[in-house]
Amino acid sequence: MEKTIKTICEYLYTYEFMYIFLSLGLICLIFAIFLQKVYLRIIFLMFFSIFISLSVAEFVSSYSLMPIDIESVKNNEFQIDNKVRTVRCAKFLHKNSQMFFCYDKYIEIDLKSPDNKKLREVQYSIFSNGFRQTESNVNGKERYIFLGCSFTFGEFVNDKETLPYYFSKLNNFENYILNCGVRSHSTNRSLSILNSNFINDINNNKHIDHFFYSVINDHIRRNFRIAGRASSSDNWLYKNGKWKRVPQPFGKIKVIFANSYIFRKMFVDLIEKKYSNFYAYYLIDSLVEIDKIIKDKYNSKLTIIVWPEFTEKFITKLKETNIDLVFLPKYFIEREYKAEFDEHPGPKANEEIAEILYNHINKK
């Protein structure tokens, strides 16, 4: 019963603004019925029509946008638990030619469906906090940490096909490699990890020789998206033991209307395009902050892996910093360097990037 009520509440919350407009419309209709003056009736009937139209528009817009959870901030990433579990992940092609992911227990259900064609299945070995395990020597003399998003995590490649794995392989698996890539996130999440005690605790306060961060173009907007599971969101920052939302233009308005499909459909893109420079400069500043924390707090070094598709203006601004940068050639975005049936880096890309990084830091 409790589960049913929770499901109903979540469903109603999904269409929050549709019900708000519908309720306001009904209130206007009641006023129109009981008011004596004709011109007031007309006014309230007009508002009734407007709110009902908005309610219908919200419902129609919901078909092109997924529901969100604007308060989906969890700090379980900073909890220490070395238990590793295996997760099976499959990608299917639906009968209407749409591709989708399927994780864990749901795979067996979809495998039996005659409407779905399995394209590829991979295996993730992950800790309870979501970080991916990398084959390495926990007691190794040298220690390396990888930060970033799904490109670092290794979305849709097997455990032995990720960037950290290939880097560990180049070290003959003799050193400790920690993969702190968090899918669908950006620099704010990496800053949160560095600001916490997670790395020192799991690393037993040992010296870390080098950090790597993989930055992609989508990180520019991702830091400011007000969303949880529906889109890439990283608008929260963990600092001094507390989570706080990062300020941005129209930030409060975006939070208030985050569950409005009309607002997200019509206005969010306009806001993000208008303030694109603000987002871009914030990303650069946050990379500088990551570099500073790594130097001051961890007494270590950072190398930024810069993926293609950034604008020349962004690259010029990024080069003005004193960060150690490795720019990947444009051919890394070609199909042969991507995962099978996916747009994330494939084994070929990860292996070559690992070699680039290995040679880069040893040359320095």
HELIX and SHEET records of a PDB file:
HELIX    1   1 GLU A    2  THR A   14  1                                  13    
HELIX    2   2 GLU A   16  PHE A   34  1                                  19    
HELIX    3   3 VAL A   38  SER A   61  1                                  24    
HELIX    4   4 ASN A   76  PHE A   78  5                                   3    
HELIX    5   5 TYR A  106  LEU A  111  1                                   6    
HELIX    6   6 SER A  150  PHE A  153  1                                   4    
HELIX    7   7 ASP A  159  GLU A  161  5                                   3    
HELIX    8   8 LEU A  163  LEU A  170  1                                   8    
HELIX    9   9 THR A  187  ASN A  195  1                                   9    
HELIX   10  10 PHE A  198  ILE A  202  1                                   5    
HELIX   11  11 HIS A  219  ARG A  222  1                                   4    
HELIX   12  12 GLY A  251  ILE A  256  1                                   6    
HELIX   13  13 TYR A  261  MET A  266  1                                   6    
HELIX   14  14 VAL A  268  LYS A  274  1                                   7    
HELIX   15  15 SER A  276  ASP A  296  1                                  21    
HELIX   16  16 GLU A  312  LYS A  319  1                                   8    
HELIX   17  17 LYS A  330  ILE A  333  5                                   4    
HELIX   18  18 ARG A  335  TYR A  337  5                                   3    
HELIX   19  19 PRO A  347  LYS A  363  1                                  17    
SHEET    1   A 3 MET A  99  TYR A 103  0                                        
SHEET    2   A 3 VAL A  84  LEU A  93 -1                                        
SHEET    3   A 3 LYS A 117  PHE A 127 -1                                        
SHEET    1   B 5 TYR A 176  GLY A 181  0                                        
SHEET    2   B 5 ARG A 143  GLY A 148  1                                        
SHEET    3   B 5 HIS A 210  VAL A 215  1                                        
SHEET    4   B 5 LYS A 301  VAL A 306  1                                        
SHEET    5   B 5 ASP A 324  PHE A 327  1                                        
SHEET    1   C 2 TRP A 236  LYS A 239  0                                        
SHEET    2   C 2 LYS A 242  ARG A 245 -1                                        
END                                                                             
